[in-house]
Amino acid sequence: MALEHADVLRAAHLARLGLNDDEAAHYLDDLGRILAMVDQLQTLDTEGVAPLAHPLETTQRLRADEVTEPDQREAFQRCAPAVEQGLYLVPRVVE
C-alpha cells in the first residue's frame, strides 16, 4: 500500500495530532515500513492455525474465595446521611 504525505496529515488530523511537514515526512517513512511489514505478514499461510487469546500458555492462579474481613455494612450505613431498606439514598442526578 502506497502511503502519501497527505495520508499522514489526514491521519494526524483524525487523531487530533498537530504535525508540521517535517514531522509528517518522518512519520511517512515509519508508517511506510510498518505497512510493508504488514503486507509481508499477509502473505503467510495461516490455514489451520487456531487463534490465541494469549501468546503464552499459562493459567491464572486464583486465591481461595474466602471471607477475610468482617461485615461492616451496618457500621457504614450508620455513617451515611440517608439509608432506606439497606440502600444508600443519593440525590437524583438524571432527570
Backbone as a chain_set.jsonl record, in Angstrom:
{"seq": "MALEHADVLRAAHLARLGLNDDEAAHYLDDLGRILAMVDQLQTLDTEGVAPLAHPLETTQRLRADEVTEPDQREAFQRCAPAVEQGLYLVPRVVE", "coords": {"N": [[0.853, -1.183, 0.0], [0.709, 2.078, -0.969], [1.72, 4.971, 0.63], [1.004, 8.342, 1.116], [2.077, 11.769, 1.589], [-0.111, 13.409, 2.17], [-1.857, 11.528, 3.217], [-0.711, 10.924, 5.688], [-0.928, 13.387, 6.968], [-3.718, 13.581, 7.044], [-4.389, 11.392, 8.679], [-3.155, 12.243, 11.02], [-4.684, 14.503, 11.527], [-7.204, 13.314, 12.006], [-6.565, 11.941, 14.316], [-6.25, 13.999, 15.96], [-3.73, 15.233, 16.17], [-1.107, 17.535, 16.081], [0.872, 18.02, 13.468], [3.8, 19.139, 11.846], [5.173, 19.755, 8.523], [7.74, 18.588, 8.385], [7.726, 16.691, 10.466], [5.641, 15.087, 9.539], [6.793, 14.041, 7.239], [8.777, 12.454, 8.369], [7.198, 10.588, 9.769], [5.934, 9.493, 7.59], [7.883, 7.852, 6.402], [8.274, 6.0, 8.521], [5.671, 4.891, 8.854], [5.356, 3.827, 6.338], [7.251, 1.731, 6.363], [6.11, 0.153, 8.365], [3.646, -0.566, 7.19], [4.644, -2.009, 5.019], [5.715, -4.192, 6.365], [3.359, -5.295, 7.392], [2.118, -6.012, 4.989], [3.903, -7.995, 4.224], [3.453, -9.862, 6.259], [0.861, -10.57, 5.618], [1.162, -12.349, 3.558], [1.712, -14.791, 4.644], [0.842, -18.21, 5.243], [-1.802, -19.058, 7.109], [-3.591, -21.037, 7.443], [-5.407, -23.383, 9.248], [-4.31, -22.679, 11.666], [-5.003, -22.082, 14.925], [-6.576, -19.316, 16.542], [-5.114, -17.407, 19.202], [-5.782, -16.555, 22.59], [-3.937, -15.524, 24.228], [-0.414, -15.113, 23.98], [1.196, -16.771, 25.525], [1.087, -19.94, 27.072], [-0.256, -20.037, 29.819], [-1.722, -20.326, 33.087], [-3.966, -18.592, 35.198], [-3.316, -18.104, 38.517], [-5.567, -18.39, 41.108], [-6.835, -16.929, 44.078], [-8.136, -18.424, 47.067], [-11.655, -18.405, 47.48], [-12.597, -16.919, 49.991], [-14.042, -15.431, 52.899], [-12.442, -12.723, 54.253], [-12.6, -10.451, 55.719], [-14.502, -8.785, 58.261], [-18.108, -8.281, 58.196], [-19.068, -5.061, 57.66], [-21.237, -3.565, 57.065], [-23.466, -2.491, 58.485], [-22.199, -0.634, 60.18], [-21.144, 1.152, 58.29], [-23.5, 2.067, 57.111], [-24.665, 3.393, 59.211], [-23.168, 5.698, 59.269], [-23.893, 6.961, 56.958], [-25.629, 9.61, 55.239], [-28.299, 9.198, 54.376], [-30.338, 6.383, 54.425], [-32.301, 3.668, 53.281], [-34.105, 0.795, 53.712], [-31.765, -0.736, 53.661], [-30.37, 0.373, 51.547], [-28.342, 2.943, 50.098], [-29.349, 6.261, 49.923], [-29.293, 8.692, 47.471], [-28.961, 11.978, 45.975], [-31.025, 12.716, 43.135], [-29.651, 12.475, 39.943], [-30.005, 12.364, 37.168], [-32.557, 13.664, 35.274]], "CA": [[0.0, 0.0, 0.0], [1.499, 3.298, -1.063], [1.274, 5.995, 1.568], [1.416, 9.665, 0.662], [2.207, 12.813, 2.605], [-1.471, 13.846, 2.524], [-2.452, 10.481, 4.056], [-0.171, 11.091, 7.036], [-1.55, 14.585, 7.546], [-5.128, 13.276, 7.325], [-4.419, 10.523, 9.865], [-2.81, 13.093, 12.162], [-5.862, 15.338, 11.795], [-8.226, 12.463, 12.611], [-6.112, 11.606, 15.668], [-6.111, 15.283, 16.649], [-2.313, 15.479, 16.398], [-0.578, 18.646, 15.301], [2.145, 17.681, 12.841], [4.254, 20.015, 10.772], [5.56, 18.992, 7.337], [8.935, 17.777, 8.664], [7.298, 15.535, 11.263], [4.836, 14.231, 8.681], [7.722, 13.325, 6.362], [9.41, 11.422, 9.207], [6.203, 9.546, 10.008], [5.659, 8.852, 6.309], [8.848, 6.755, 6.278], [7.987, 4.987, 9.547], [4.42, 4.214, 8.535], [5.6, 3.035, 5.131], [7.915, 0.49, 6.77], [5.133, -0.653, 9.114], [2.7, -1.136, 6.238], [5.366, -3.019, 4.251], [5.8, -5.372, 7.212], [2.022, -5.876, 7.427], [1.934, -6.681, 3.7], [4.71, -9.22, 4.255], [2.76, -10.806, 7.13], [-0.354, -11.014, 4.943], [1.484, -13.426, 2.626], [1.893, -16.047, 5.373], [-0.269, -19.155, 5.239], [-2.261, -19.312, 8.477], [-4.653, -22.042, 7.378], [-5.301, -24.411, 10.27], [-3.715, -22.155, 12.891], [-6.069, -21.595, 15.807], [-6.246, -18.038, 17.172], [-4.764, -17.478, 20.618], [-6.228, -15.474, 23.45], [-2.717, -15.005, 24.837], [0.7, -15.809, 23.343], [1.809, -17.732, 26.436], [0.127, -20.912, 27.611], [-0.183, -20.012, 31.272], [-3.013, -20.23, 33.757], [-4.001, -17.601, 36.264], [-3.536, -18.662, 39.849], [-6.6, -17.65, 41.807], [-6.854, -17.129, 45.523], [-9.34, -19.095, 47.556], [-12.783, -17.498, 47.661], [-12.931, -16.973, 51.413], [-14.271, -14.144, 53.55], [-11.261, -12.389, 55.071], [-12.89, -9.267, 56.514], [-15.842, -8.848, 58.865], [-19.159, -7.498, 57.552], [-19.172, -3.745, 58.301], [-22.31, -2.844, 56.395], [-24.251, -1.715, 59.456], [-21.384, 0.499, 60.632], [-21.069, 2.118, 57.202], [-24.804, 2.68, 56.89], [-24.921, 4.34, 60.309], [-22.458, 6.941, 58.932], [-24.447, 7.534, 55.733], [-26.644, 10.626, 55.501], [-29.662, 8.708, 54.158], [-30.407, 4.962, 54.099], [-33.653, 3.14, 53.356], [-34.172, -0.639, 53.424], [-30.42, -1.234, 53.393], [-29.793, 1.025, 50.377], [-27.939, 4.335, 50.272], [-30.156, 7.21, 49.153], [-28.485, 9.793, 46.94], [-29.778, 12.919, 45.191], [-31.252, 12.325, 41.749], [-28.692, 13.135, 39.057], [-30.584, 12.439, 35.832], [-33.986, 14.0, 35.315]], "C": [[0.889, 1.233, 0.0], [0.887, 4.367, -0.169], [1.819, 7.331, 1.099], [1.429, 10.635, 1.826], [0.82, 13.27, 3.086], [-2.157, 12.815, 3.415], [-1.992, 10.617, 5.503], [-0.813, 12.305, 7.707], [-3.018, 14.349, 7.878], [-5.254, 12.397, 8.562], [-4.095, 11.333, 11.118], [-3.995, 13.981, 12.531], [-6.954, 14.533, 12.493], [-7.875, 12.089, 14.04], [-5.931, 12.851, 16.525], [-4.669, 15.537, 17.085], [-1.882, 16.646, 15.524], [0.787, 18.292, 14.761], [2.514, 18.755, 11.838], [4.747, 19.143, 9.621], [6.779, 18.113, 7.578], [8.573, 16.526, 9.46], [6.49, 14.557, 10.413], [5.727, 13.432, 7.737], [8.416, 12.197, 7.12], [8.439, 10.263, 9.438], [5.822, 8.822, 8.72], [6.601, 7.671, 6.103], [8.535, 5.629, 7.264], [6.729, 4.194, 9.208], [4.555, 3.367, 7.277], [6.272, 1.712, 5.456], [6.954, -0.425, 7.531], [4.154, -1.314, 8.158], [3.362, -2.189, 5.353], [5.482, -4.312, 5.055], [4.436, -6.071, 7.298], [1.728, -6.605, 6.118], [2.696, -7.997, 3.655], [4.021, -10.28, 5.12], [1.491, -11.358, 6.472], [-0.09, -12.181, 3.995], [1.64, -14.773, 3.318], [0.639, -16.904, 5.319], [-0.637, -19.48, 6.686], [-3.413, -20.314, 8.508], [-4.414, -23.106, 8.447], [-4.662, -23.942, 11.572], [-4.83, -21.557, 13.742], [-5.655, -20.261, 16.432], [-5.989, -18.237, 18.663], [-5.374, -16.305, 21.374], [-5.031, -14.791, 24.094], [-1.545, -15.769, 24.233], [1.378, -16.848, 24.233], [0.749, -18.671, 26.984], [0.304, -20.994, 29.126], [-1.598, -19.957, 31.831], [-2.888, -19.237, 34.899], [-4.234, -18.313, 37.594], [-4.534, -17.781, 40.575], [-6.526, -17.938, 43.29], [-8.143, -17.845, 45.903], [-10.427, -18.059, 47.804], [-13.284, -17.611, 49.093], [-13.15, -15.563, 51.934], [-13.083, -13.87, 54.453], [-11.484, -11.16, 55.933], [-14.287, -9.386, 57.109], [-16.819, -7.956, 58.094], [-19.323, -6.197, 58.316], [-20.302, -2.905, 57.699], [-23.095, -1.957, 57.356], [-23.472, -0.487, 59.929], [-21.307, 1.573, 59.546], [-22.411, 2.8, 56.982], [-25.199, 3.614, 58.025], [-24.274, 5.688, 60.01], [-23.082, 7.654, 57.733], [-25.517, 8.565, 56.064], [-28.074, 10.118, 55.329], [-29.616, 7.254, 53.692], [-31.858, 4.529, 54.218], [-33.629, 1.689, 52.884], [-32.803, -1.197, 53.0], [-29.741, -0.622, 52.19], [-29.425, 2.463, 50.707], [-28.796, 5.205, 49.375], [-29.261, 8.373, 48.758], [-29.384, 10.745, 46.164], [-29.887, 12.446, 43.742], [-30.328, 13.151, 40.853], [-29.297, 13.348, 37.673], [-32.08, 12.679, 35.978], [-34.746, 13.154, 34.319]], "O": [[1.73, 1.398, 0.884], [-0.315, 4.625, -0.216], [2.987, 7.427, 0.724], [0.876, 10.371, 2.893], [0.617, 13.489, 4.28], [-2.955, 13.181, 4.277], [-2.782, 10.447, 6.432], [-1.194, 12.247, 8.876], [-3.514, 14.858, 8.883], [-6.124, 12.626, 9.402], [-4.706, 11.121, 12.166], [-4.276, 14.187, 13.712], [-7.56, 15.005, 13.454], [-8.758, 11.933, 14.883], [-5.508, 12.765, 17.678], [-4.41, 15.989, 18.2], [-2.258, 16.725, 14.354], [1.763, 18.264, 15.51], [1.67, 19.229, 11.077], [4.74, 17.917, 9.732], [6.856, 17.009, 7.039], [9.054, 15.433, 9.163], [6.635, 13.343, 10.551], [5.445, 12.265, 7.463], [8.618, 11.111, 6.577], [8.815, 9.097, 9.316], [5.429, 7.656, 8.76], [6.167, 6.602, 5.676], [8.529, 4.454, 6.896], [6.73, 2.964, 9.269], [3.935, 2.309, 7.166], [5.91, 0.679, 4.892], [6.986, -1.643, 7.355], [3.86, -2.501, 8.299], [2.714, -3.163, 4.972], [5.363, -5.403, 4.498], [4.368, -7.3, 7.279], [1.154, -7.694, 6.131], [2.206, -8.991, 3.119], [4.003, -11.457, 4.762], [1.095, -12.491, 6.744], [-1.013, -12.924, 3.661], [1.694, -15.802, 2.645], [-0.481, -16.393, 5.346], [0.142, -20.112, 7.401], [-4.126, -20.413, 9.507], [-3.321, -23.667, 8.529], [-4.49, -24.741, 12.492], [-5.517, -20.629, 13.313], [-4.496, -20.097, 16.813], [-6.569, -19.118, 19.298], [-5.467, -15.196, 20.848], [-5.101, -13.618, 24.462], [-1.667, -16.97, 23.992], [2.074, -17.725, 23.723], [-0.355, -18.245, 27.322], [0.941, -21.914, 29.64], [-2.544, -19.589, 31.135], [-1.818, -19.076, 35.486], [-5.221, -19.028, 37.77], [-4.363, -16.564, 40.646], [-6.198, -19.049, 43.706], [-9.111, -17.86, 45.143], [-10.147, -16.96, 48.283], [-14.261, -18.304, 49.374], [-12.52, -14.615, 51.467], [-12.752, -14.681, 55.318], [-10.655, -10.847, 56.788], [-15.161, -10.022, 56.519], [-16.414, -7.002, 57.429], [-19.679, -6.214, 59.495], [-20.307, -1.68, 57.817], [-23.353, -0.792, 57.055], [-24.048, 0.593, 60.061], [-21.394, 2.765, 59.843], [-22.453, 3.996, 56.693], [-25.99, 4.535, 57.818], [-24.777, 6.721, 60.452], [-22.82, 8.838, 57.519], [-26.235, 8.419, 57.054], [-28.972, 10.553, 56.05], [-28.954, 6.924, 52.708], [-32.569, 4.956, 55.128], [-33.178, 1.4, 51.776], [-32.711, -2.024, 52.093], [-28.641, -1.043, 51.829], [-30.104, 3.123, 51.493], [-28.951, 4.913, 48.189], [-28.567, 8.959, 49.588], [-30.469, 10.35, 45.737], [-28.956, 11.852, 43.198], [-30.238, 14.371, 40.991], [-29.114, 14.407, 37.074], [-32.77, 11.975, 36.716], [-35.964, 13.285, 34.2]]}, "num_chains": 1, "name": "protein.A"}
